[in-house]
């Protein structure tokens, strides 16, 4: 007790220099990596607890969406015209979008969802949104394996130079998803409407990305330069296009991609890392009253 009494008091969320505060909190999160892994496993087990099919449910929603988009939008409304292997095209985009949406949606509710633990013991609060990132990555791995299996069955396995776009595309999704998730998880503690706004926002983002329609159609239809620029440089749009370039086999002459797609992904990643660092500082400033608000 004497030794404990001599320890200096540390205020959670106390103002510090940006670099020192970020470095300290990253170090604290790294020290809690075992707990982070435990939270990821708990997240996954809780999601499918008492379920007979377990992780199979991870595929039900995207596969249902795929069937609806393929038959209704692709065949009935004609969106598949001019898009080879439309099912692979759509499923590739859905896989990228699902990773992003699960990170953001899961992170947003992560602090409130773990309120009991947060009020009882101190751990770096960042581990809870990061656990949602880990759980989303596990689900993504399953969906991506199914996607690759589908390409093998159809005979269009993507063994080509376009695979270099895969890692940058995933990296962009991860940094932006984590950055947005950190900020929203903190805001959701103070304003619970945030989680409902995010549900609507993610639905809009699904249709604002070239998943069930082609980027070529957007370029041909929209005549406003600034709107095309904003649409193209949306990080999720770039990531979806990068994933499609990596996984979806197509005739390059029939498909339009933004100029310098790899460079755009690289710039988006750098900006995303800066956003992630900024998001961590915002989270750090807001976390001081978490226990009281919860």
Backbone bond lengths (Angstrom), bond angles and torsions (degrees), N, CA, C in turn:
res aa  C-N    CA-C-N  psi(-1)  N-CA   C-N-CA  omega(-1)  CA-C   N-CA-C  phi
1 X - - - 1.457 - - 1.522 110.76 -
2 X 1.343 116.56 -37.50 1.461 120.18 -179.89 1.518 110.80 -62.61
3 X 1.353 115.15 -43.64 1.469 119.49 179.42 1.518 110.77 -64.76
4 X 1.335 115.82 -38.75 1.462 119.90 -179.71 1.519 111.01 -66.44
5 X 1.328 116.15 -37.32 1.463 120.19 -179.04 1.521 111.91 -65.08
6 X 1.332 116.58 -26.57 1.464 120.75 -179.23 1.520 113.10 -81.97
7 X 1.345 116.08 -12.92 1.465 119.22 -179.94 1.524 109.76 -68.48
8 X 1.342 117.76 135.57 1.470 119.85 178.85 1.522 111.24 -69.20
9 X 1.331 115.58 144.69 1.458 120.27 176.95 1.519 109.55 -76.29
10 X 1.318 116.61 138.60 1.461 122.03 178.41 1.516 108.24 -119.64
11 X 1.321 116.42 123.74 1.460 121.30 179.13 1.514 109.03 -83.82
12 X 1.343 115.94 125.48 1.455 120.18 178.74 1.517 108.93 -68.66
13 X 1.330 115.87 128.64 1.460 119.78 -179.92 1.511 112.60 79.76
14 X 1.358 117.59 14.03 1.454 119.97 179.28 1.510 110.77 -66.10
15 X 1.361 118.15 145.68 1.454 120.74 -179.53 1.518 111.06 -62.38
16 X 1.292 117.26 133.21 1.459 123.74 174.84 1.506 107.06 -140.94
17 X 1.328 115.73 169.53 1.457 117.80 174.16 1.521 108.17 -63.96
18 X 1.329 115.04 149.97 1.467 119.74 -174.76 1.518 111.43 -57.19
19 X 1.337 116.67 -46.43 1.461 119.48 -175.55 1.520 111.20 -69.61
20 X 1.345 116.96 -47.88 1.462 119.89 -178.11 1.517 111.64 -63.52
21 X 1.350 116.47 -42.64 1.458 119.63 -179.28 1.514 112.45 -64.64
22 X 1.331 116.12 -43.67 1.462 120.01 -179.88 1.516 110.99 -64.83
23 X 1.335 116.68 -44.73 1.459 120.46 -179.50 1.520 111.09 -62.49
24 X 1.336 116.87 -42.09 1.467 120.54 -179.57 1.523 111.17 -63.11
25 X 1.322 116.33 -43.11 1.460 119.35 -176.64 1.525 112.04 -73.94
26 X 1.325 116.94 -33.40 1.463 119.58 173.80 1.525 110.53 -64.01
27 X 1.321 115.39 -39.24 1.467 119.89 177.92 1.529 110.78 -64.86
28 X 1.338 116.34 -40.18 1.468 120.04 178.53 1.529 111.42 -64.06
29 X 1.335 115.88 -40.77 1.467 119.97 178.37 1.522 110.35 -63.85
30 X 1.335 116.56 -41.61 1.468 119.95 179.66 1.523 110.87 -62.49
31 X 1.316 116.92 -37.89 1.463 120.15 178.59 1.530 111.97 -65.91
32 X 1.317 115.79 -24.22 1.469 120.39 -179.62 1.526 111.78 -100.02
33 X 1.341 117.19 25.02 1.466 120.33 -175.64 1.528 112.26 -62.45
34 X 1.334 117.50 -31.67 1.468 119.28 177.68 1.526 110.56 -66.80
35 X 1.328 115.70 -40.32 1.460 119.12 177.53 1.524 110.28 -67.46
36 X 1.326 116.64 -36.09 1.462 120.55 177.32 1.525 110.50 -60.19
37 X 1.325 116.15 -44.89 1.460 120.23 177.00 1.515 112.06 -62.69
38 X 1.332 116.10 -39.07 1.467 120.36 178.74 1.528 110.80 -64.37
39 X 1.344 116.63 -40.18 1.461 120.55 179.55 1.525 111.55 -66.13
40 X 1.333 116.27 -37.32 1.469 119.94 177.01 1.521 109.97 -62.36
41 X 1.346 116.18 -47.11 1.468 119.67 179.72 1.524 111.17 -63.60
42 X 1.336 116.39 -40.68 1.467 119.81 179.14 1.529 111.04 -64.39
43 X 1.336 115.41 -40.11 1.468 121.00 178.35 1.525 111.04 -58.10
44 X 1.325 114.90 -46.70 1.464 120.00 -177.54 1.527 111.29 -69.13
45 X 1.335 116.39 -41.30 1.467 119.57 179.90 1.523 111.29 -66.44
46 X 1.340 116.72 -41.09 1.464 120.57 -178.94 1.523 111.12 -65.77
47 X 1.332 115.94 -35.15 1.462 119.76 -177.85 1.526 111.49 -64.93
48 X 1.330 116.59 -35.27 1.467 119.98 -175.92 1.526 112.23 -115.56
49 X 1.335 116.47 22.96 1.460 121.06 -179.80 1.527 110.35 -61.80
50 X 1.333 115.81 135.95 1.469 123.40 179.27 1.525 113.08 61.27
51 X 1.324 116.58 18.67 1.469 120.45 178.32 1.518 109.39 -96.45
52 X 1.317 116.61 131.94 1.467 120.58 -179.16 1.524 111.42 -69.73
53 X 1.334 116.83 -33.97 1.464 120.35 -176.27 1.523 113.10 -91.03
54 X 1.332 117.85 -18.33 1.457 120.90 176.45 1.520 113.06 58.86
55 X 1.348 115.41 -125.65 1.462 120.74 -174.20 1.531 112.95 -67.65
56 X 1.314 117.22 -11.55 1.470 119.42 176.52 1.527 110.37 -59.34
57 X 1.347 116.73 -30.18 1.462 119.97 179.44 1.520 111.77 -64.78
58 X 1.324 117.11 -20.32 1.460 120.22 176.05 1.519 110.97 -59.29
59 X 1.320 115.95 -29.95 1.466 121.05 -175.74 1.517 113.21 -94.25
60 X 1.338 117.50 -16.16 1.463 119.54 -172.32 1.525 111.78 -62.77
61 X 1.333 117.04 -48.74 1.470 119.17 -177.16 1.524 112.51 -64.35
62 X 1.354 119.13 -52.79 1.471 117.59 179.48 1.523 113.84 -62.39
63 X 1.345 117.19 -35.64 1.467 118.89 178.43 1.528 111.27 -68.88
64 X 1.338 116.41 -36.74 1.466 119.64 175.95 1.522 110.53 -64.62
65 X 1.348 115.62 -44.26 1.460 119.36 176.58 1.521 110.66 -60.25
66 X 1.332 115.80 -41.80 1.462 120.07 -179.76 1.529 110.78 -58.97
67 X 1.330 116.66 -46.55 1.465 120.15 -179.19 1.523 111.53 -62.73
68 X 1.345 116.17 -42.59 1.466 119.83 179.90 1.525 110.63 -64.34
69 X 1.338 115.80 -48.27 1.465 119.28 -178.04 1.524 111.13 -66.06
70 X 1.337 115.49 -37.75 1.467 118.89 -177.00 1.526 111.07 -65.78
71 X 1.342 116.05 -48.91 1.469 118.89 -175.36 1.530 112.76 -81.77
72 X 1.343 116.61 -46.39 1.464 119.15 -174.93 1.523 111.58 -76.44
73 X 1.336 115.70 -54.36 1.465 118.89 -175.94 1.524 111.36 -82.21
74 X 1.331 115.95 -41.30 1.457 118.91 -177.27 1.507 113.66 -72.56
75 X 1.337 116.72 -50.52 1.462 120.77 -174.94 1.532 112.88 -89.48
76 X 1.343 116.38 -51.75 1.467 119.60 -175.76 1.525 111.62 -68.89
77 X 1.349 116.66 -47.89 1.464 120.13 -177.59 1.524 112.90 -90.05
78 X 1.323 117.36 -6.10 1.457 120.73 172.74 1.512 116.39 81.72
79 X 1.351 117.68 15.79 1.464 119.30 179.87 1.521 112.28 -66.78
80 X 1.341 117.34 -21.48 1.465 120.61 -178.40 1.520 112.72 -78.05
81 X 1.324 116.90 -10.53 1.461 119.56 -179.54 1.527 110.63 -61.42
82 X 1.309 116.42 125.04 1.457 120.96 179.89 1.513 114.37 84.34
83 X 1.350 118.09 1.80 1.468 121.41 179.22 1.523 108.22 -116.01
84 X 1.324 116.60 106.33 1.460 120.96 178.51 1.528 110.40 -66.15
85 X 1.342 115.76 147.22 1.473 120.57 177.16 1.530 110.73 48.24
86 X 1.326 115.37 55.35 1.466 121.27 -172.57 1.526 112.03 -58.24
87 X 1.333 117.61 -36.28 1.467 120.45 -179.58 1.526 110.87 -62.30
88 X 1.333 117.39 -43.73 1.464 120.88 178.09 1.523 110.15 -66.06
89 X 1.320 116.27 -40.02 1.470 121.83 178.81 1.530 110.60 -57.59
90 X 1.333 115.97 -49.34 1.462 120.61 -177.91 1.526 111.01 -68.29
91 X 1.330 117.28 -44.86 1.464 120.15 -176.87 1.530 111.28 -65.60
92 X 1.324 117.23 -33.34 1.468 120.39 176.06 1.521 110.38 -62.67
93 X 1.325 116.44 -47.73 1.460 119.97 178.34 1.511 112.53 -64.03
94 X 1.343 116.76 -40.74 1.463 120.56 178.91 1.525 111.75 -64.01
95 X 1.327 116.70 -36.82 1.464 120.19 179.53 1.522 110.74 -63.86
96 X 1.329 116.69 -42.88 1.466 120.70 177.47 1.526 110.64 -65.67
97 X 1.323 116.41 -46.50 1.465 120.69 -178.90 1.531 111.33 -63.51
98 X 1.329 117.49 -41.52 1.463 120.97 -178.56 1.521 111.29 -62.71
99 X 1.331 117.34 -39.01 1.465 120.19 176.65 1.522 109.94 -59.45
100 X 1.327 116.74 -49.22 1.464 120.64 -179.13 1.526 111.24 -62.67
101 X 1.325 117.20 -47.20 1.465 120.48 -175.83 1.526 111.57 -66.38
102 X 1.336 118.08 -37.10 1.464 119.97 178.63 1.524 111.43 -68.36
103 X 1.328 116.82 -36.93 1.465 119.65 176.75 1.521 110.26 -62.54
104 X 1.334 116.72 -50.17 1.465 121.07 -175.96 1.527 111.08 -67.29
105 X 1.330 117.14 -49.03 1.467 120.30 -178.09 1.528 111.44 -65.29
106 X 1.334 116.81 -43.53 1.461 120.14 179.94 1.513 112.45 -65.88
107 X 1.326 116.73 -41.93 1.465 120.83 -179.93 1.522 111.38 -65.77
108 X 1.327 116.80 -39.14 1.469 120.51 -176.92 1.525 111.71 -56.91
109 X 1.309 117.81 -41.43 1.460 120.75 -178.79 1.517 114.78 -94.52
110 X 1.335 117.27 6.22 1.468 119.85 -171.20 1.527 113.45 -70.35
111 X 1.323 118.41 -39.39 1.466 120.38 -178.91 1.526 110.17 -70.79
112 X 1.325 116.47 -48.55 1.466 120.38 178.75 1.526 110.39 -62.15
113 X 1.315 117.21 -39.28 1.456 121.19 -179.16 1.513 113.99 -67.73
114 X 1.327 116.90 -22.13 1.472 121.06 178.90 1.525 111.22 -110.47
115 X 1.328 116.77 28.22 1.468 120.88 -175.53 1.525 112.34 -59.33
116 X 1.335 117.31 -37.54 1.459 119.83 -179.76 1.509 112.43 -59.97
117 X 1.325 116.87 -43.32 1.460 121.31 179.86 1.522 111.09 -71.15
118 X 1.321 116.93 -39.56 1.464 121.22 -177.53 1.524 110.97 -64.58
119 X 1.327 117.58 -36.50 1.467 120.75 -178.70 1.523 112.88 -75.57
120 X 1.333 116.96 -18.39 1.464 119.68 -174.97 1.520 113.70 -97.94
121 X 1.323 117.20 -33.57 1.459 119.75 -173.30 1.516 109.32 -144.21
122 X 1.331 115.65 148.07 1.462 118.39 178.57 1.526 110.21 -91.94
123 X 1.296 114.95 124.19 1.461 123.25 167.12 1.519 105.37 -136.36
124 X 1.317 118.35 157.82 1.469 118.90 176.29 1.527 109.71 -55.01
125 X 1.305 116.88 121.28 1.464 120.42 -174.81 1.523 112.71 -63.33
126 X 1.317 116.38 -22.42 1.466 119.95 -179.40 1.525 112.96 -62.39
127 X 1.341 117.03 -22.03 1.467 118.45 -177.01 1.533 111.98 -64.74
128 X 1.323 117.72 -25.11 1.466 119.38 -176.84 1.531 111.90 -73.34
129 X 1.348 119.59 -49.26 1.472 118.14 172.49 1.526 112.55 -62.32
130 X 1.333 117.13 -37.01 1.465 119.77 -179.73 1.528 111.34 -66.72
131 X 1.327 117.20 -31.23 1.469 119.66 175.67 1.525 110.53 -63.79
132 X 1.332 116.90 -34.77 1.468 120.40 176.29 1.520 110.89 -66.24
133 X 1.331 116.50 -35.77 1.467 120.61 175.58 1.526 109.71 -62.75
134 X 1.337 116.23 -44.89 1.464 120.27 179.63 1.516 112.60 -62.75
135 X 1.337 116.77 -43.18 1.469 120.49 179.33 1.527 110.81 -64.21
136 X 1.334 116.62 -39.62 1.467 120.54 178.43 1.524 110.94 -64.53
137 X 1.328 116.63 -36.53 1.469 120.37 178.37 1.525 111.64 -65.76
138 X 1.329 116.70 -38.04 1.469 119.88 177.23 1.526 110.09 -62.66
139 X 1.327 116.51 -46.20 1.465 120.26 178.53 1.525 111.29 -63.54
140 X 1.334 116.02 -38.63 1.464 120.18 178.00 1.525 110.80 -61.39
141 X 1.322 116.39 -41.42 1.465 120.53 -179.65 1.525 111.01 -59.02
142 X 1.335 116.28 -41.22 1.469 120.39 178.86 1.526 110.45 -65.49
143 X 1.328 116.48 -47.55 1.465 120.26 -179.44 1.527 111.40 -63.85
144 X 1.330 115.97 -39.04 1.462 119.85 -178.99 1.526 110.45 -66.67
145 X 1.328 116.81 -37.08 1.467 120.23 177.05 1.528 110.62 -63.22
146 X 1.335 116.62 -40.56 1.467 120.49 176.96 1.525 110.43 -64.48
147 X 1.322 116.27 -40.51 1.469 120.59 178.38 1.523 111.20 -60.55
148 X 1.332 116.60 -46.39 1.468 119.98 178.88 1.524 110.92 -64.35
149 X 1.340 116.61 -39.28 1.466 119.76 177.77 1.526 110.62 -61.61
150 X 1.330 116.56 -38.38 1.467 120.52 178.77 1.524 111.14 -64.57
151 X 1.335 116.73 -38.44 1.473 119.01 178.57 1.525 111.00 -65.96
152 X 1.334 116.48 -34.20 1.468 120.20 177.84 1.525 110.15 -67.67
153 X 1.337 116.54 -44.91 1.469 121.00 -178.99 1.524 110.85 -61.92
154 X 1.324 116.13 -42.80 1.467 120.13 -178.49 1.525 111.70 -76.40
155 X 1.342 115.88 -20.57 1.462 119.63 -179.49 1.506 114.06 89.79
156 X 1.347 116.56 27.49 1.470 120.04 -179.80 1.529 109.56 -128.63
157 X 1.340 116.66 44.41 1.466 119.66 179.85 1.528 109.38 -61.59
158 X 1.338 117.35 130.98 1.467 120.98 -171.72 1.525 114.05 -81.58
159 X 1.315 116.93 63.55 1.467 119.78 176.47 1.528 107.52 -93.09
160 X 1.332 115.73 83.39 1.462 120.49 -175.54 1.525 109.03 -153.88
161 X 1.329 115.57 176.11 1.464 120.33 -174.28 1.530 112.68 -67.91
162 X 1.335 117.36 -19.35 1.461 120.17 -179.90 1.519 114.02 -66.38
163 X 1.333 117.71 -12.88 1.468 120.83 179.64 1.528 112.91 -61.14
164 X 1.331 116.88 -18.77 1.472 119.24 179.77 1.529 111.50 -64.05
165 X 1.333 117.49 -16.78 1.463 120.28 179.74 1.527 112.46 -81.12
166 X 1.328 117.42 -11.60 1.463 120.25 -173.18 1.529 112.46 -64.98
167 X 1.334 117.01 -53.78 1.468 120.60 -175.95 1.527 112.04 -63.88
168 X 1.348 119.86 -47.80 1.472 118.48 177.41 1.528 113.05 -58.36
169 X 1.325 116.52 -38.09 1.468 119.80 -179.90 1.529 111.03 -64.19
170 X 1.324 116.75 -44.22 1.464 120.63 178.26 1.524 111.08 -65.82
171 X 1.330 116.65 -38.99 1.462 120.50 -179.82 1.525 111.20 -61.84
172 X 1.322 116.80 -41.09 1.468 120.79 178.72 1.528 110.62 -64.07
173 X 1.325 116.86 -43.70 1.469 120.21 178.14 1.522 110.65 -60.29
174 X 1.319 117.02 -43.61 1.465 120.78 -176.25 1.523 112.22 -66.10
175 X 1.344 117.83 -45.70 1.468 118.76 -176.07 1.526 111.27 -69.19
176 X 1.328 117.34 -40.81 1.466 119.02 179.46 1.522 111.40 -72.75
177 X 1.326 117.18 -39.18 1.458 119.56 177.38 1.519 111.63 -62.16
178 X 1.343 116.52 -43.89 1.466 120.49 179.74 1.524 111.15 -66.80
179 X 1.335 117.43 -40.85 1.467 121.06 -179.66 1.525 111.04 -63.70
180 X 1.324 115.93 -49.54 1.468 119.93 179.49 1.525 110.28 -64.22
181 X 1.334 116.62 -41.18 1.454 120.68 -179.47 1.517 113.13 -62.81
182 X 1.332 117.50 -39.78 1.466 120.86 178.73 1.521 111.40 -60.79
183 X 1.329 116.06 -48.79 1.466 120.08 -178.11 1.527 110.88 -65.05
184 X 1.320 116.46 -45.59 1.464 120.03 -176.90 1.522 112.35 -68.44
185 X 1.333 117.12 -33.65 1.469 119.44 178.59 1.523 110.66 -63.48
186 X 1.341 116.34 -36.43 1.462 120.32 178.07 1.524 111.33 -73.72
187 X 1.330 117.15 -44.08 1.466 120.57 179.83 1.523 111.41 -63.47
188 X 1.324 116.83 -33.67 1.465 120.90 -177.81 1.526 112.20 -66.02
189 X 1.321 117.10 -22.99 1.465 120.58 176.64 1.526 110.09 -66.52
190 X 1.325 116.55 -38.92 1.461 121.83 -176.33 1.528 113.04 -91.03
191 X 1.335 116.55 -26.52 1.464 120.66 -178.27 1.524 108.21 -139.01
192 X 1.321 116.63 99.42 1.464 120.89 -172.04 1.532 113.23 -69.86
193 X 1.329 117.22 -12.30 1.467 119.62 177.11 1.522 112.28 -67.73
194 X 1.326 116.64 -16.24 1.466 120.73 -176.62 1.525 111.02 -56.01
195 X 1.328 117.55 -43.40 1.467 120.07 -176.04 1.529 112.09 -63.82
196 X 1.333 117.08 -30.59 1.465 119.84 178.86 1.526 111.26 -77.83
197 X 1.326 115.82 -36.28 1.467 119.96 175.70 1.521 110.01 -62.72
198 X 1.326 116.35 -39.07 1.463 120.88 -179.15 1.521 111.25 -64.90
199 X 1.321 117.53 -38.41 1.470 120.24 177.56 1.526 110.83 -57.96
200 X 1.330 116.06 -43.39 1.466 120.52 178.83 1.525 110.10 -68.42
201 X 1.336 116.09 -43.58 1.459 120.06 -179.17 1.516 112.87 -61.25
202 X 1.318 117.24 -40.21 1.466 120.60 179.12 1.524 111.45 -67.80
203 X 1.337 116.64 -34.26 1.460 119.53 176.95 1.530 110.30 -65.56
204 X 1.333 116.35 -42.11 1.467 120.33 177.51 1.520 110.38 -63.39
205 X 1.335 115.73 -41.18 1.460 120.46 -178.06 1.523 112.06 -64.34
206 X 1.328 116.90 -31.71 1.466 120.60 176.91 1.523 110.78 -58.39
207 X 1.330 115.95 -45.04 1.463 120.09 -177.57 1.523 111.86 -83.22
208 X 1.327 116.70 -13.88 1.464 120.32 178.18 1.524 111.65 -91.42
209 X 1.322 117.02 9.73 1.467 122.22 178.53 1.526 108.96 -120.47
210 X 1.334 118.43 148.79 1.476 121.51 -176.80 1.528 112.38 -76.82
211 X 1.336 115.25 69.85 1.462 120.95 -177.40 1.523 111.56 -103.55
212 X 1.335 116.39 -49.33 1.468 119.85 -179.62 1.527 111.81 -104.31
213 X 1.297 116.52 2.52 1.462 122.38 173.59 1.520 107.35 -139.97
214 X 1.298 117.36 165.15 1.460 120.60 -174.68 1.526 111.77 -92.38
215 X 1.316 115.26 151.73 1.467 120.74 174.41 1.525 110.24 -62.64
216 X 1.324 116.12 -32.84 1.466 120.75 178.75 1.523 110.81 -59.15
217 X 1.335 116.64 -39.33 1.464 120.39 -179.85 1.519 111.12 -66.99
218 X 1.326 116.79 -37.01 1.465 120.35 178.20 1.523 110.17 -63.07
219 X 1.333 116.15 -47.38 1.464 120.79 -179.49 1.525 110.77 -61.14
220 X 1.330 116.22 -39.04 1.465 120.05 -178.26 1.525 112.58 -74.80
221 X 1.335 117.08 -26.22 1.466 120.78 -173.99 1.521 112.96 -93.48
222 X 1.326 116.68 -42.35 1.470 121.14 -176.10 1.523 109.13 -86.89
223 X 1.320 116.23 125.69 1.461 120.76 -176.28 1.523 113.45 -105.23
224 X 1.323 116.96 2.75 1.464 121.06 -178.90 1.522 109.69 -94.42
225 X 1.333 116.39 118.12 1.466 120.71 -173.70 1.523 112.57 -60.81
226 X 1.341 116.85 -46.28 1.462 118.76 -175.91 1.529 111.32 -66.16
227 X 1.349 115.95 -31.79 1.460 119.77 179.07 1.526 110.86 -69.75
228 X 1.329 115.99 -40.91 1.469 120.36 176.20 1.524 110.35 -63.01
229 X 1.341 116.27 -41.98 1.467 120.47 179.58 1.525 111.14 -62.50
230 X 1.335 116.57 -45.37 1.466 120.59 179.55 1.522 110.97 -64.43
231 X 1.326 116.49 -42.28 1.463 120.94 179.91 1.524 110.63 -63.67
232 X 1.332 116.01 -45.64 1.465 120.80 -175.99 1.518 111.82 -65.84
233 X 1.334 117.14 -39.45 1.459 120.55 -174.73 1.522 113.42 -88.82
234 X 1.332 116.93 5.08 1.458 120.12 169.85 1.535 107.82 -61.17
235 X 1.334 118.97 123.92 1.471 120.42 -176.06 1.525 113.91 -54.39
236 X 1.337 117.68 -36.52 1.464 119.00 179.86 1.525 110.72 -69.84
237 X 1.335 117.07 -38.37 1.465 120.10 175.88 1.522 110.45 -59.66
238 X 1.331 116.61 -46.73 1.468 120.55 179.26 1.524 110.81 -60.69
239 X 1.329 116.88 -41.15 1.466 120.56 -178.65 1.523 111.47 -67.68
240 X 1.333 116.55 -41.70 1.468 120.22 178.16 1.524 110.08 -63.49
241 X 1.329 116.88 -44.84 1.465 120.55 178.56 1.526 111.01 -62.87
242 X 1.336 116.75 -39.67 1.458 120.25 177.85 1.516 112.09 -64.39
243 X 1.340 116.45 -42.83 1.468 120.75 177.44 1.523 111.25 -63.07
244 X 1.325 116.35 -42.33 1.466 119.80 178.67 1.523 110.97 -64.00
245 X 1.319 116.00 -39.70 1.465 119.93 178.05 1.518 111.21 -64.03
246 X 1.342 116.39 -30.34 1.463 120.80 -177.96 1.528 112.61 -82.26
247 X 1.325 117.61 -40.78 1.469 121.77 -169.69 1.521 113.56 -103.96
248 X 1.303 117.33 -35.91 1.469 121.61 -173.22 1.527 110.49 -88.30
249 X 1.329 116.59 114.19 1.464 120.66 177.85 1.525 109.69 -78.65
250 X 1.324 116.11 133.42 1.456 120.94 -175.72 1.522 109.49 -157.05
251 X 1.306 115.47 168.01 1.459 121.43 175.44 1.528 107.96 -84.44
252 X 1.338 118.79 114.43 1.473 120.92 -177.52 1.523 113.37 -54.77
253 X 1.325 116.87 -28.43 1.468 119.78 -178.53 1.525 112.02 -69.04
254 X 1.338 117.01 -21.13 1.465 120.69 -176.45 1.523 113.37 -98.34
255 X 1.336 117.19 -1.98 1.466 120.61 -172.80 1.525 110.20 -124.12
256 X 1.317 115.41 137.24 1.463 121.42 176.42 1.520 109.44 -104.12
257 X 1.329 116.33 128.68 1.457 122.26 172.70 1.521 108.47 -121.72
258 X 1.325 117.92 156.09 1.467 119.33 175.81 1.529 110.37 -61.56
259 X 1.316 116.47 147.90 1.461 120.24 175.65 1.525 109.61 -61.67
260 X 1.329 116.05 142.30 1.475 122.10 174.89 1.537 111.33 55.26
261 X 1.324 116.38 50.60 1.466 120.71 -177.00 1.523 111.87 -59.89
262 X 1.329 117.48 -42.02 1.463 119.86 179.93 1.526 111.21 -63.79
263 X 1.324 117.00 -41.25 1.463 120.61 177.95 1.527 110.28 -63.37
264 X 1.312 116.31 -42.46 1.466 120.18 178.27 1.534 111.01 -61.12
265 X 1.336 116.45 -41.34 1.463 119.87 177.20 1.524 111.10 -63.40
266 X 1.325 116.58 -40.85 1.457 120.43 178.88 1.518 112.10 -62.82
267 X 1.333 116.26 -44.79 1.465 120.38 178.69 1.525 110.23 -64.56
268 X 1.334 116.22 -42.67 1.468 120.28 178.54 1.526 110.84 -60.78
269 X 1.340 116.97 -38.16 1.464 120.18 179.80 1.525 110.96 -65.69
270 X 1.323 117.19 -44.93 1.468 120.72 -179.92 1.525 110.14 -61.35
271 X 1.332 116.50 -46.20 1.464 120.08 177.72 1.529 110.15 -62.27
272 X 1.339 116.52 -38.24 1.457 120.76 179.06 1.520 112.67 -63.43
273 X 1.330 116.87 -39.12 1.470 120.36 177.42 1.525 110.07 -62.91
274 X 1.342 116.76 -42.92 1.466 120.57 177.54 1.530 110.57 -63.19
275 X 1.329 116.34 -40.14 1.468 120.36 176.60 1.525 111.06 -63.60
276 X 1.333 116.59 -37.92 1.467 120.75 179.38 1.523 110.84 -65.03
277 X 1.334 116.65 -41.96 1.466 120.08 177.14 1.525 110.59 -64.01
278 X 1.340 116.34 -42.28 1.458 119.84 177.09 1.518 111.68 -64.31
279 X 1.325 116.77 -39.29 1.464 121.05 179.12 1.522 110.89 -63.78
280 X 1.321 116.18 -37.28 1.461 119.64 179.03 1.527 110.62 -64.82
281 X 1.340 116.91 -37.77 1.460 119.45 178.96 1.529 110.71 -68.58
282 X 1.337 116.92 -39.83 1.465 120.31 176.84 1.527 109.85 -62.16
283 X 1.324 116.31 -45.49 1.463 121.52 178.65 1.524 110.20 -58.87
284 X 1.327 116.39 -43.56 1.460 121.01 -178.26 1.527 111.62 -62.12
285 X 1.337 116.05 -39.44 1.462 119.46 -179.94 1.527 112.20 -70.76
286 X 1.312 116.81 -30.37 1.464 120.59 -176.10 1.524 113.78 -87.99
287 X 1.340 117.44 -16.96 1.463 119.33 -171.73 1.522 114.14 -77.39
288 X 1.330 117.76 -10.75 1.462 120.36 -175.45 1.517 114.21 -58.86
289 X 1.325 117.70 -32.99 1.471 121.04 -177.03 1.525 113.25 -106.57
290 X 1.322 117.06 16.78 1.469 119.44 -178.05 1.526 111.89 -56.34
291 X 1.333 116.32 -49.50 1.468 120.10 -175.25 1.528 111.36 -60.09
292 X 1.346 116.47 -41.03 1.461 119.74 179.92 1.525 111.69 -68.09
293 X 1.322 116.69 -42.12 1.466 120.72 -177.75 1.528 111.80 -69.24
294 X 1.336 116.12 -31.40 1.461 120.03 -178.29 1.529 111.68 -80.67
